[in-house]
Amino acid sequence: MPYSKVTEELIQKLKEIIGEGNVSTGGEEKVRLACDEMPNPKPHPPEVIVKPENAVSIAKVLRLANEKRIPVTPRGAGTGLCGGCVSIKGGILLSLERMNRILEIDEENFVTVVEPGVVLADLFKAVEEHGLYYPLYPGEKAATIGGNIATNAGGMRAVKYGVTRNFVLGLEAVVPTGEIIQTGGKFVKCSTGYDLTQLIIGSEGTLAVVTKIILKLSTAPKRREVLFIPFSNLGDAIRTVPDILRHKILPVGIEFMERDVIEIVERYMDMSIPYHEHEAFLMIILEGETEAEIYQVSKQVEGICQKHGAIDTFVPASEKAKRQLIEAREKFYPALKSFGPTDIVDVVVPRSKIAEFIERVKVISQKQKMPVVAYGHAGDGNVHLHPVGKDMDKDEWEAKLPEVLKDIYQVGASLGGMISGEHGLGFVKKNYLPIAMDQNLIELMKRMKKAFDPNNIMNPGKVFDLGYE
Ligand SMILES: Cc1cc2nc3c(=O)[nH]c(=O)nc-3n(C[C@H](O)[C@H](O)[C@H](O)COP(=O)(O)OP(=O)(O)OC[C@H]3O[C@@H](n4cnc5c(N)ncnc54)[C@H](O)[C@@H]3O)c2cc1C
């Protein structure tokens, strides 16, 4: 049965469920919500936008959509990078922006209970006021916790703290047939049935709408240091990383970058980065409890880097300078986007294979005559690549891109890697999934999707196609 179109009658029913002012069908908002932050987006406006305030109304919307077979796409802040929150099949766009309350900060159990539309910046501030700390930092502070959960977001602090799924203790969610489910709880151990919390995390809004989240908290470290270390080539920089970890040093983050991206971000931010004339860099972020402890670890890291050919070590002298350096790293993506047509790849490979992966990508880049800029999370194997079309005809770049991407994903898979380490597949990367994932596993996932969503109404056309979108 094909999807139904949104009718006047359905809009009326939606208004009855969530209030007239929280249902819209046109105007500026429809344009704004037609894309996310992925590069080169083609707009997909929804037929109707709804902004519910609680799980009960979401359950009613989903029951209605399921009965009529209308696609429903959940949306957080729209900062995703693969079109996950875009209504590619039309239908209902379900914005979680009104569900943005921090319901509880439980200092005894070190947990917080939040609604999915809470943005990261607000969560950081709120828990800090209670002397607590949410250590994850998936790059974009405007993103919502619901979006972080749906994509299993990672970011720069994964070496020490892990990724979003490591901080989620439980969820409330509404499944496409309209039932409200609770998974997990305010406890850290559980051997009671299947772990549906972890199944829903990273499912990109294809299995359920997350409506409440129990997150684990921690206490903030007292000191943070940033080391910026230039090398004469990227191979030396990356090969240093396993040695640092072998010495039982656990930085919060270890980022690598090439000169190209430093030049681009300097221009974008109108700033100068120390040692920018060198070929490759590591940015190492350390945390510690005392000045003496962090000084001692910094010296140890410096020594290891020197052994691997580091040219020098830059340690910013003030908190402001540290912040500026980290901010420059955070701006790589917008800087590259402003530089010319580009795509973003976030392949993950075993940490020990990063250097080989990038060397092989450079060969692809030369063969295909398309520059590929590389940077990423050296500490966890997550490599960001930007095939850029600067000085190229845009149509020519676009025509060539799928072949370049296929080659890159094949190399990543051959080294034991996966298509996406943190951004998800959305609709733009779904066709590459069989390159890295066994068909039996994909088929099993499709059967699980059908068990949650027999009519395929939840974010259809994302992650994989079922064949009846
Ligand atoms: C400058 C920049 C830097 C970034 N850096 C990083 C980074 O370092 N690491 C990283 O991991 N990501 C990064 N991102 C990507 C992005 O911020 C994350 O993917 C984030 O998790 C998306 O959150 P969002 O609220 O914007 O979700 P959206 O983009 O709105 O949605 C993303 C997905 O989540 C689903 N979804 C949203 N809310 C719900 C819900 N309540 N229930 C079910 N499904 C839901 C959507 O359907 C969609 O599939 C970056 C993005 C930008 C623009």
The ligand as a Tripos MOL2 file, in Angstrom:
@<TRIPOS>MOLECULE
LIG
   53    58     1     0     0
SMALL
NO_CHARGES

@<TRIPOS>ATOM
      1 C1         29.3910   21.9700   13.1210 C.3       1 LIG1
      2 C2         28.9340   20.5700   13.4530 C.ar      1 LIG1
      3 C3         29.7670   19.7550   14.1980 C.ar      1 LIG1
      4 C4         29.3540   18.4660   14.5250 C.ar      1 LIG1
      5 N1         30.1950   17.6770   15.2460 N.ar      1 LIG1
      6 C5         29.8080   16.4360   15.5850 C.ar      1 LIG1
      7 C6         30.6670   15.5950   16.3540 C.ar      1 LIG1
      8 O1         31.7710   15.9620   16.7210 O.2       1 LIG1
      9 N2         30.2230   14.3500   16.6600 N.ar      1 LIG1
     10 C7         28.9870   13.9030   16.2710 C.ar      1 LIG1
     11 O2         28.6420   12.7660   16.6030 O.2       1 LIG1
     12 N3         28.1690   14.6790   15.5340 N.ar      1 LIG1
     13 C8         28.5370   15.9200   15.1780 C.ar      1 LIG1
     14 N4         27.7020   16.7090   14.4320 N.ar      1 LIG1
     15 C9         26.4330   16.1550   13.9410 C.3       1 LIG1
     16 C10        25.1760   16.4550   14.7810 C.3       1 LIG1
     17 O3         25.3580   17.5300   15.6700 O.3       1 LIG1
     18 C11        24.7730   15.1860   15.5280 C.3       1 LIG1
     19 O4         24.4250   14.1880   14.5970 O.3       1 LIG1
     20 C12        23.6160   15.3800   16.5040 C.3       1 LIG1
     21 O5         23.4920   14.2010   17.2580 O.3       1 LIG1
     22 C13        22.2830   15.6830   15.8240 C.3       1 LIG1
     23 O6         21.3850   16.1630   16.8000 O.3       1 LIG1
     24 P1         20.1080   17.0250   16.3510 P.3       1 LIG1
     25 O7         19.3080   17.3480   17.5510 O.co2     1 LIG1
     26 O8         20.5000   18.1500   15.5180 O.co2     1 LIG1
     27 O9         19.3330   15.9120   15.4970 O.3       1 LIG1
     28 P2         18.6510   16.0220   14.0670 P.3       1 LIG1
     29 O10        19.6320   16.4230   13.0480 O.co2     1 LIG1
     30 O11        17.4250   16.8260   14.1780 O.co2     1 LIG1
     31 O12        18.2680   14.4850   13.8480 O.3       1 LIG1
     32 C14        19.2450   13.5100   13.7250 C.3       1 LIG1
     33 C15        18.5770   12.1240   13.7240 C.3       1 LIG1
     34 O13        17.9660   11.8960   14.9740 O.3       1 LIG1
     35 C16        16.5790   11.5720   14.8270 C.3       1 LIG1
     36 N5         15.9210   12.1210   16.0120 N.ar      1 LIG1
     37 C17        16.0400   13.3610   16.5330 C.ar      1 LIG1
     38 N6         15.3430   13.4560   17.6830 N.ar      1 LIG1
     39 C18        14.7760   12.2450   17.9000 C.ar      1 LIG1
     40 C19        13.9420   11.6990   18.9120 C.ar      1 LIG1
     41 N7         13.5560   12.4100   19.9550 N.pl3     1 LIG1
     42 N8         13.5400   10.4130   18.7890 N.ar      1 LIG1
     43 C20        13.9390    9.6450   17.7490 C.ar      1 LIG1
     44 N9         14.7240   10.1090   16.7670 N.ar      1 LIG1
     45 C21        15.1480   11.3870   16.8410 C.ar      1 LIG1
     46 C22        16.2000   12.2050   13.4930 C.3       1 LIG1
     47 O14        15.0830   11.5540   12.9180 O.3       1 LIG1
     48 C23        17.4690   11.9900   12.6960 C.3       1 LIG1
     49 O15        17.5020   10.6860   12.1710 O.3       1 LIG1
     50 C24        28.0870   17.9980   14.0880 C.ar      1 LIG1
     51 C25        27.2520   18.8320   13.3480 C.ar      1 LIG1
     52 C26        27.6630   20.1150   13.0280 C.ar      1 LIG1
     53 C27        26.7250   20.9900   12.2390 C.3       1 LIG1
@<TRIPOS>BOND
     1     1     2 1
     2     2     3 ar
     3     2    52 ar
     4     3     4 ar
     5     4     5 ar
     6     4    50 ar
     7     5     6 ar
     8     6     7 ar
     9     6    13 1
    10     7     8 2
    11     7     9 ar
    12     9    10 ar
    13    10    11 2
    14    10    12 ar
    15    12    13 ar
    16    13    14 ar
    17    14    15 1
    18    14    50 ar
    19    15    16 1
    20    16    17 1
    21    16    18 1
    22    18    19 1
    23    18    20 1
    24    20    21 1
    25    20    22 1
    26    22    23 1
    27    23    24 1
    28    24    25 2
    29    24    26 1
    30    24    27 1
    31    27    28 1
    32    28    29 2
    33    28    30 1
    34    28    31 1
    35    31    32 1
    36    32    33 1
    37    33    34 1
    38    33    48 1
    39    34    35 1
    40    35    36 1
    41    35    46 1
    42    36    37 ar
    43    36    45 ar
    44    37    38 ar
    45    38    39 ar
    46    39    40 ar
    47    39    45 ar
    48    40    41 1
    49    40    42 ar
    50    42    43 ar
    51    43    44 ar
    52    44    45 ar
    53    46    47 1
    54    46    48 1
    55    48    49 1
    56    50    51 ar
    57    51    52 ar
    58    52    53 1
@<TRIPOS>SUBSTRUCTURE
     1 LIG1         1 GROUP 0 **** ****
